[in-house]
Structure formats: structure tokens, C-alpha cells
Amino acid sequence: MDLPASLQAAVTGFLLGLGLIVAIGAQNAFVLRQGLLRRHVLVVTTLCALSDAVLIAAGVAGLGGLVARSPTLLTVATLGGAAFLLAYGLLAARRALRPARLTAAEVGEAGLGRVVAATLAFTFLNPHVYLDTVVLVGSLSARYVGEARFAFALGAMTASFLWFYSLGFGARLLAPLFARPAAWRVLDGLIACVMVAIALSLLNAWRTG
């Protein structure tokens, strides 16, 4: 039996959204680290998911085409995002050289304001976020009309909420492993590599684009 058009659209949107965000990227690495430290996890995961929802809604509403046609906007986002990722990558590399260990005393030490600012930066200073949510999801939503288009967007938003909450709160299952400084050295080393690699890829794409 065929599924209703709106349900088919919702499933398609969900799978697309999940496929776009389930990858080792700057935002996911940050959420994972906050989850391991158990620092403002609900705030971080909710901000990430809500930000995705806002960008998806904007893309479905037609902003995707506007962003794709604005070289200036893409250039500003690319250079700003690359600078931020390089800076955070260097900080992660420094942490890897002097690893800590996860203890109960560390929980809640980071200021909420700094965590919120970092979360928003990882979301809105990353050009890939706009390309994935606003441009790609927005463009693909054009094939649907009416309720089906709304369902497609809702499916993609649901994928974001499911992924970020699972990543943030599921990370605590790895806490015993990260009680050892060597584990933090590996994680921060990987985070540094990911951040720098993404930053360099953004700069290369901007230079050759």
C-alpha cells in the first residue's frame, strides 16, 4: 500500500536531514565534547536543533535561491567561518598537548554565556550549514507543494532534533573511557584535525571558486 504523499515527503525529509548532519564536522565535534563534559548539554543540543529548524524553514520558504545567488554573502560566511574554525582547531591542538581528565568537579564549570556563543558560532559561521539546510534542503523542497512541502521540512527538522539530542546525551556513555587523559588527547587531536581540515577546504573552495 502506498504511503500518503505527506508521509512520504516527511520520511524523505527526515532521511535527507539525517544524512546531511550525521558526519564528523565542527558542530558535531563540539556537541560531542560538551556531552562528554556534561556542560550545558540541553542548551547546546537545543540551540543546534532549533538553529537547524530555523535555517530549514528559511530554505523551504525560498531563501535558498537568494543565498545561492549572492557571492558576497557566501564569501563573507566562508572567510569568517574558516577563521573561526582555524582558531578553535589551534585551541584543540593545545588541549591535546596538555590533556586533562574527566572528573565530577569539572561538571558545570564552563560559563553558560561562553557556551551559547560558541554554539551559535559553530552553527552560523559554518558555510556548510547554509549550503546543507538553506540551499540543498530548500531546493529539494521545491518538488513538493502544500502539506507535502510542510511535511518534508518537518521531517528534516525532526532529524536534527533526534541527532543532536542523541549525540549530546548519548556521549555520557563514553565518560568512563574519557576519565583517562590519553582519551582526551586523541579526541582533541581529532577535533583539531577536523577543524583545520574544514577551514582549509573552505579557503580552497573560495580561492578556486
C-alpha positions as CSV (number, residue, x, y, z in Angstrom):
1,M,0.0,0.0,0.0
2,D,1.4,3.4,-1.0
3,L,2.0,5.9,1.8
4,P,0.2,9.2,1.8
5,A,2.1,11.9,-0.1
6,S,2.7,14.0,3.0
7,L,4.1,11.0,4.9
8,Q,6.4,10.1,2.0
9,A,7.6,13.7,2.0
10,A,8.2,13.6,5.8
11,V,10.2,10.4,5.5
12,T,12.3,11.8,2.6
13,G,13.0,15.0,4.5
14,F,13.9,13.0,7.6
15,L,16.4,10.8,5.8
16,L,17.9,13.7,3.9
17,G,18.3,15.7,7.1
18,L,19.9,12.8,8.9
19,G,22.2,12.1,6.0
20,L,23.4,15.7,6.0
21,I,24.2,16.1,9.7
22,V,25.5,12.7,10.7
23,A,29.1,13.3,9.8
24,I,32.2,14.3,11.7
25,G,32.1,18.0,11.5
26,A,32.9,21.1,13.6
27,Q,29.4,21.4,15.1
28,N,29.1,17.7,15.9
29,A,32.6,17.6,17.4
30,F,31.7,20.5,19.7
31,V,28.4,18.9,20.8
32,L,30.2,15.6,21.5
33,R,32.8,17.3,23.7
34,Q,30.1,19.2,25.6
35,G,28.2,15.9,26.1
36,L,31.3,14.2,27.4
37,L,31.9,17.1,29.9
38,R,28.2,17.2,30.7
39,R,28.3,21.0,30.4
40,H,25.1,22.7,29.4
41,V,24.2,19.8,27.2
42,L,20.5,20.6,27.0
43,V,21.2,24.2,26.0
44,V,23.8,23.2,23.4
45,T,21.7,20.5,21.7
46,T,18.5,22.6,21.8
47,L,20.3,25.6,20.2
48,C,21.8,23.4,17.5
49,A,18.5,21.8,16.7
50,L,16.5,25.0,16.8
51,S,19.0,26.7,14.6
52,D,18.8,24.0,12.0
53,A,15.0,24.2,12.2
54,V,15.1,28.0,11.5
55,L,17.5,27.6,8.6
56,I,15.5,24.7,7.1
57,A,12.3,26.8,7.4
58,A,14.1,29.7,5.7
59,G,15.3,27.5,2.9
60,V,11.9,25.9,2.3
61,A,10.4,29.4,2.3
62,G,12.6,30.4,-0.6
63,L,15.8,31.8,1.0
64,G,17.9,29.0,-0.6
65,G,17.8,30.6,-4.0
66,L,18.7,34.0,-2.6
67,V,21.8,32.7,-0.8
68,A,23.0,30.7,-3.8
69,R,22.9,33.8,-6.0
70,S,24.8,36.0,-3.5
71,P,28.6,35.6,-4.0
72,T,29.3,38.3,-1.4
73,L,27.2,36.6,1.3
74,L,28.9,33.3,0.6
75,T,32.4,34.9,0.6
76,V,31.8,36.6,4.0
77,A,30.4,33.4,5.5
78,T,33.3,31.3,4.1
79,L,36.1,33.6,5.3
80,G,34.5,34.2,8.7
81,G,33.8,30.5,9.2
82,A,37.3,29.5,8.2
83,A,38.9,31.9,10.6
84,F,36.8,30.7,13.5
85,L,37.5,27.0,12.7
86,L,41.2,27.6,12.5
87,A,41.2,29.4,15.9
88,Y,39.2,26.6,17.5
89,G,41.4,24.0,15.9
90,L,44.5,25.6,17.4
91,L,42.9,25.6,20.8
92,A,42.0,21.9,20.5
93,A,45.6,21.1,19.4
94,R,46.9,22.9,22.5
95,R,44.5,20.9,24.7
96,A,45.7,17.7,23.0
97,L,49.3,18.6,24.0
98,R,48.2,19.1,27.6
99,P,45.3,16.7,28.1
100,A,43.0,16.7,31.2
101,R,40.8,14.0,32.6
102,L,37.0,14.0,33.1
103,T,36.2,14.3,36.8
104,A,33.0,15.2,38.7
105,A,34.5,18.5,39.7
106,E,34.6,19.6,36.1
107,V,30.9,19.4,35.5
108,G,29.3,22.8,35.0
109,E,32.5,24.8,35.2
110,A,32.2,26.5,31.8
111,G,30.2,29.7,31.7
112,L,26.8,29.5,30.0
113,G,27.4,32.7,28.0
114,R,30.6,31.3,26.5
115,V,29.0,28.0,25.7
116,V,26.0,29.7,24.0
117,A,28.3,32.0,22.0
118,A,30.4,29.0,20.9
119,T,27.3,27.0,19.9
120,L,25.9,29.8,17.8
121,A,29.3,30.4,16.2
122,F,29.7,26.8,15.2
123,T,26.3,26.9,13.7
124,F,26.1,30.3,11.9
125,L,29.8,30.8,11.0
126,N,29.9,27.5,9.1
127,P,29.0,27.9,5.4
128,H,28.3,24.2,5.1
129,V,25.3,24.7,7.4
130,Y,23.8,27.2,5.0
131,L,24.6,25.0,1.9
132,D,23.0,21.9,3.5
133,T,20.0,23.4,5.2
134,V,19.1,26.5,3.3
135,V,20.3,25.8,-0.2
136,L,20.1,22.0,-0.5
137,V,17.0,21.3,1.6
138,G,15.3,24.4,0.4
139,S,15.9,23.5,-3.2
140,L,14.7,19.9,-2.8
141,S,11.6,21.1,-1.0
142,A,10.5,22.8,-4.3
143,R,9.4,19.5,-5.7
144,Y,6.6,19.4,-3.1
145,V,3.6,21.6,-2.7
146,G,1.2,22.4,0.1
147,E,1.1,19.9,3.1
148,A,3.7,17.7,1.5
149,R,6.2,20.6,1.5
150,F,5.5,21.3,5.1
151,A,5.9,17.6,6.0
152,F,9.2,17.5,4.1
153,A,10.5,20.4,6.2
154,L,9.2,18.9,9.4
155,G,10.9,15.6,8.6
156,A,14.3,17.3,8.1
157,M,13.8,19.3,11.4
158,T,12.9,16.1,13.3
159,A,16.2,14.5,12.1
160,S,18.2,17.4,13.6
161,F,16.5,17.2,16.9
162,L,16.9,13.4,17.1
163,W,20.6,13.6,16.1
164,F,21.7,16.4,18.4
165,Y,19.9,15.1,21.5
166,S,21.2,11.6,20.8
167,L,24.8,12.9,20.3
168,G,24.8,15.2,23.3
169,F,23.1,13.0,25.9
170,G,24.5,9.7,24.5
171,A,28.1,10.9,24.8
172,R,27.9,10.3,28.6
173,L,28.0,6.6,27.9
174,L,31.7,7.2,26.9
175,A,32.5,9.0,30.1
176,P,34.4,6.1,31.7
177,L,36.7,6.0,28.7
178,F,37.4,9.7,28.9
179,A,38.4,9.5,32.5
180,R,41.9,8.9,31.1
181,P,43.9,11.8,29.8
182,A,45.1,9.8,26.8
183,A,41.5,9.6,25.5
184,W,41.1,13.3,25.7
185,R,44.4,13.7,23.8
186,V,43.0,11.5,21.0
187,L,39.6,13.3,20.9
188,D,41.1,16.8,21.0
189,G,43.7,15.8,18.4
190,L,40.9,14.6,16.1
191,I,38.9,17.7,16.7
192,A,41.9,19.9,15.8
193,C,42.4,17.9,12.6
194,V,38.7,18.2,11.7
195,M,38.5,21.9,12.4
196,V,41.7,22.8,10.4
197,A,40.8,20.5,7.5
198,I,37.4,22.0,7.2
199,A,38.8,25.5,7.4
200,L,41.4,24.8,4.7
201,S,38.8,23.2,2.5
202,L,36.6,26.3,2.8
203,L,39.5,28.5,1.9
204,N,40.5,26.3,-1.1
205,A,36.9,26.3,-2.3
206,W,36.8,30.1,-2.0
207,R,40.1,30.5,-3.8
208,T,39.2,28.3,-6.7
209,G,35.5,29.2,-6.8
